[in-house]
Amino acid sequence: MEITSLTPLITFLLLAAVLTAAAVIDIRTMYVPDTIHLCIVGLAVFSLFTEHGPTLASRVCGSLAIGGAMLFVSILTNGGIGGGDIKLLAASGLLLGFPKNLLAFILAYVTAGLIYAIPMLFHRIERNRQIPMIPYFAASILISYLFGERIIGWYLQFFVM
């Protein structure tokens, strides 16, 4: 998203503040309070009425598709994905819309996977160790908010003839 006016800048700065708080809380406690998710939903509503962002349908799809997929995996893995992670991606979907929320999801898991793969290979950390994912989601959501359209466009050019 091009930040060419005041409202997207306000949305981004508030989002960055909320996500920074969420990341710090998650690192310290492995828990994210619901007020974090509600703040992001509030920003999504603000954004819907003040910016030329994703359509309402894209926002709802981004929330339900990514949040729903994470919930499904969490159920299958008996809690392998935390509730705070699920709620954060469901809330961010309402702000980013489907393709950018999917990008945030993929970027976060690829980044965390790359960072944790080497220590796991050398048995420096246990395979079943809980990983605070909110810092990765936070960075990926901010990247998707700012550069999501460009990244997705760049990626899709390899598949369009």
N, C-alpha and C positions, 0 to 999 in steps of 0.2 A: 504494500500500500504506500502510495506516495503521500508523505506528510506535507501537504501544501497549505493547510489552514490550521487554525487554532484547535478545533475540536479533535481531530485525530491525534494531535500532539498531546492534548490533555489526556485523552484515552490511553495513549501509549505510556505516558509518565505515571499515571495512576496504576496501570497494569504492571509496569515494572516495579513499582513500590510494593504492590500486593504480592507479586510473585517472588520478590526478594524476601519479604517476610515469610512467605510460605516455605521457601527453600531453607532458610535459617531454622525455622521451627522443625521442619522435617529432619534435618541433619541432627538436631539436638534431641528430638523426642520420638522420631518415627511416627508422628501424628500431625495431622493438619486440621485445625478447627474449621467448622462449617462456615464461620464468618468469612473466611478466605474465599470459599466457593461462591457465597452470596455476593461478595464484592465484585467478583468477576461477572456474575449474572447481571448485577446492576450496571456495570460498564457495558455489557452487551446490549442492554435495553437503551442506555444512553447513546451508544453507537448506532443502534438501529434507527433512531429518530433524528440523529444529527449528522451522520456521515453517509457517503455514497459507498457503502461496503457491501458485503454479501447480502443476498436476498434473505427474507425470513425463512423460506423453504430450505435454502442452503445451510442456514444457521441451525435449524431444527435437525436437519439430516446430519450435519457435522456432530451435533451433540448426541443424538440417538445412535448413530452408526458406530462412532468410536467409543463412546461410553458404554453402549450395549455390548459391543465386542469385548471390551475389557471386563465387563461384568460376567459375560459368558465364560471367558477364560478363567476368571477368578473362581467361579463356581466349579468348573472342571478341575482346577488345580487345588481345590479346597483352601482358598484364600491366598493363592500365589501372587495375586495383585491386590494391593491394599485399597480399602474403600476411599481413602483420601485421593489416591491416584485416579480412581475411576471418576469420582466427583469433579476433580480438577479438569480432566479431559472432557467431561460432559459439559461443564461450565464454559471452558474455552471454545468448545464447538459452537456455542451460542454467540460468541464474539467473532471467531475466525471464519465460520462456515465450513462446509465439508472438505474441500480439497486442502485448504490450509491447515485444518485440524488433523487431517490424515498425515500431512507432511510433518507437523509437530510431533505426532505420535512416532512416526518412523525415525525422525532425527534423534529423538530422545533415546529410543531403544538401541539404535545403532551406536550412538555415542557412548552410552553406558556399557554396552556390550564390548566395544573396543577398549574402553578404559579398564574394565574388570576382567577381560579375557586373559591377559598376560599374567597377572597375579594368580589367577585360578590355575593356569597351566603349570605354574611353578609351585603350586600348593602354598602360596603365601596367604591366601584366604580360602575359606571353605566354600564349596559349591552351593550349599544351602543357606548361606549367609543372606540376611535381609539387606537389601540395598535401598538407601533413600533415593527414590526416583524423582521426587519433586524438583530438585535442582536441575536435572536434565530436562524435565518437562518445562520448567520455567524458562530456561534459555531457549529451548526449541519453540515455545509459544511466542516469545519475543522475536525470534528470527523469522518465524512464519508470519507474524503480524507485519513486520517491516518489509520482508523480501520474499514472501511466499509466492506471490504471483510470478515474480521473475524466476525463482527456483523451479517452480512447476513448469513454466513455459520453456525454460532451458532443458529440463528433463524430457518433456513431451516432444521436443524437436527431433529426438532420436527415433521416435516411433511414427512420425508423420512423413509421408513421402510426397 
